[in-house]
Amino acid sequence: MEIWVSNTIELPNALSWNSKLSATQLFKYHFQNEVSRAAIELRGSCYFLGVQLYIKLGQALNIPPDILSSAAT
């Protein structure tokens, strides 16, 4: 199954605004963005509690370490 992506959806630089993406590719990209946003929100909420607690909460929420560490910077 393929869907047409309009220019209202933010896409990675490698994709043009009129690319045809499979539903799986679009879901994967959307999910990665949501996980990144959650990591950044988690950082904002837990910043005053220290890095160790932030990392433990990220692990408990199954946020991948590469996304978690990029949000910590």
Secondary structure, DSSP 8 states (H G I E B T S, - for coil): -EEE--TTS---TTS-TT-EEEHHHHHHHHHHHHHHHHHHHHHHHHGGG-HHHHHHHHHHTT--HHHHHHHH-
